[in-house]
C-alpha cells in the first residue's frame, strides 16, 4: 500500500485538488476571486480553482510534517519583495489565505488542531483519504506506462 510520500507532489496535488472540487464538501470563500496570496504580489492567481490547489498543497505539507501552523505556512509560501532599485527582501504570504484553507480542511475532517495548540495534524480519516488518492495516482501512472509499453 503506497502513501503520499511515494508520489511526486506535481502528480499528487492536482489529483487531490480535483477530488476536493468534485466532492463539493470544501467551502471556498467568496473573496477568492478578488484576493492576492501575498501583499508583495501584483496580481491574484489566474486559475479560478486556485483555492482547491492551495488546500491540497497544505494537506500534503501537513501530511509530511505535522505540527505546522499558520506562521510557518506564511514562511513556506512567502517570496521575494521587489523594491525597485533597493535590494530585495523576503516577504511573508497572506495569513488569511493560509488560515481559511486550514479551517476549510478542518471542516472536511482532513485536518485537526493538535491538542497542545502547536499547529495542525492529519486526522485518521484524512490520512486514509490522502493515501487512497495516492494509490489512484500510482495506479494511473502504471496504467499509462503499460499502455505506452504496448505501443
C-alpha positions as CSV (number, residue, x, y, z in Angstrom):
1,X,0.0,0.0,0.0
2,X,1.5,3.3,-1.1
3,X,1.3,6.6,0.8
4,X,1.6,10.2,-0.1
5,X,5.4,10.0,0.4
6,X,5.6,7.7,-2.6
7,X,4.0,10.1,-5.1
8,X,5.6,13.2,-6.6
9,X,4.0,16.5,-5.5
10,X,3.4,17.5,-9.1
11,X,1.2,14.4,-9.6
12,X,-0.5,14.3,-6.2
13,X,-1.6,17.9,-5.6
14,X,-3.7,18.2,-8.8
15,X,-5.3,14.9,-8.1
16,X,-6.2,15.9,-4.6
17,X,-7.4,19.3,-5.8
18,X,-9.7,17.6,-8.3
19,X,-11.0,15.3,-5.6
20,X,-11.8,18.2,-3.3
21,X,-13.5,20.1,-6.1
22,X,-15.5,17.0,-7.2
23,X,-16.6,16.1,-3.7
24,X,-18.1,19.6,-3.2
25,X,-17.5,19.5,0.6
26,X,-14.7,22.1,0.7
27,X,-16.2,25.5,1.2
28,X,-14.4,28.1,-0.9
29,X,-14.7,31.7,0.5
30,X,-16.5,34.2,-1.7
31,X,-13.4,36.6,-1.8
32,X,-11.1,34.1,-3.5
33,X,-11.6,35.6,-7.0
34,X,-10.6,39.0,-5.7
35,X,-7.7,38.0,-3.3
36,X,-3.9,38.1,-3.8
37,X,-2.0,35.4,-2.0
38,X,0.6,37.8,-0.6
39,X,1.0,41.5,-0.2
40,X,4.1,41.7,-2.4
41,X,2.2,40.1,-5.4
42,X,0.9,42.3,-8.1
43,X,-2.0,40.1,-9.2
44,X,-4.1,37.3,-7.8
45,X,-3.9,33.8,-9.0
46,X,-5.0,33.2,-12.7
47,X,-6.5,29.8,-12.0
48,X,-10.2,30.1,-10.9
49,X,-9.8,26.9,-8.8
50,X,-6.6,28.0,-7.0
51,X,-8.1,27.6,-3.6
52,X,-8.6,23.9,-4.1
53,X,-5.0,23.5,-5.3
54,X,-3.7,25.5,-2.3
55,X,-5.7,23.5,0.1
56,X,-4.4,20.3,-1.5
57,X,-0.8,21.5,-1.2
58,X,-1.4,22.4,2.5
59,X,-2.9,19.0,3.2
60,X,0.2,17.3,1.6
61,X,2.6,19.5,3.5
62,X,0.9,18.7,6.9
63,X,0.8,15.0,6.0
64,X,4.6,15.1,5.6
65,X,5.3,17.3,8.5
66,X,2.7,17.6,11.4
67,X,2.6,20.5,13.8
68,X,2.7,23.2,11.2
69,X,0.8,26.4,11.9
70,X,-0.2,29.5,10.0
71,X,3.0,31.3,10.8
72,X,5.2,28.5,9.4
73,X,3.0,28.3,6.3
74,X,3.3,32.0,5.7
75,X,7.1,31.5,5.5
76,X,6.8,28.5,3.2
77,X,4.5,30.3,0.7
78,X,6.4,33.6,1.1
79,X,8.6,35.1,-1.6
80,X,10.7,37.9,-2.8
81,X,9.6,41.5,-2.3
82,X,10.9,43.5,-5.2
83,X,11.6,47.1,-4.1
84,X,12.7,48.7,-7.3
85,X,16.3,50.0,-7.0
86,X,16.7,48.8,-3.4
87,X,17.7,45.3,-2.6
88,X,15.1,42.6,-2.5
89,X,13.8,41.3,0.8
90,X,11.8,38.3,1.9
91,X,8.0,38.8,2.4
92,X,5.5,36.6,4.2
93,X,2.5,35.2,2.4
94,X,-1.0,36.2,3.4
95,X,-2.0,34.6,6.8
96,X,-5.7,34.9,6.0
97,X,-5.4,32.6,2.9
98,X,-3.5,30.0,4.9
99,X,-5.9,30.2,7.9
100,X,-9.1,29.9,5.8
101,X,-7.7,27.0,3.8
102,X,-6.8,25.2,7.0
103,X,-10.2,25.9,8.5
104,X,-11.9,24.6,5.4
105,X,-9.8,21.4,5.6
106,X,-10.8,21.0,9.2
107,X,-14.5,21.2,8.3
108,X,-14.0,18.4,5.8
109,X,-12.3,16.4,8.6
110,X,-8.9,16.1,6.8
111,X,-7.1,18.2,9.4
112,X,-7.4,18.8,13.1
113,X,-5.7,21.1,15.6
114,X,-3.1,19.4,17.9
115,X,-4.5,19.5,21.4
116,X,-1.4,21.2,22.8
117,X,-2.1,24.1,20.4
118,X,1.1,23.6,18.4
119,X,-0.3,23.6,14.8
120,X,-2.3,21.1,12.9
121,X,-2.1,17.4,12.0
122,X,-3.9,15.0,9.7
123,X,-6.9,13.1,11.1
124,X,-7.0,9.3,10.6
125,X,-9.9,9.8,8.1
126,X,-7.8,12.4,6.2
127,X,-4.7,10.1,6.2
128,X,-6.8,7.3,4.8
129,X,-8.3,9.5,2.1
130,X,-5.0,11.0,1.1
131,X,-3.4,7.5,0.9
132,X,-6.3,6.3,-1.3
133,X,-5.8,9.2,-3.7
134,X,-2.0,8.5,-3.8
135,X,-2.8,4.9,-4.7
136,X,-5.1,6.1,-7.5
137,X,-2.3,8.3,-8.9
138,X,0.2,5.4,-8.8
139,X,-2.3,3.1,-10.5
140,X,-3.0,5.7,-13.2
141,X,0.8,6.2,-13.8
142,X,1.3,2.4,-14.0
143,X,-1.6,2.1,-16.4
144,X,-0.2,4.9,-18.6
145,X,3.3,3.3,-18.6
146,X,1.8,-0.1,-19.5
147,X,-0.2,1.5,-22.4
148,X,3.0,3.2,-23.6
149,X,4.9,0.0,-23.5
150,X,2.3,-1.8,-25.6
151,X,2.6,0.7,-28.4
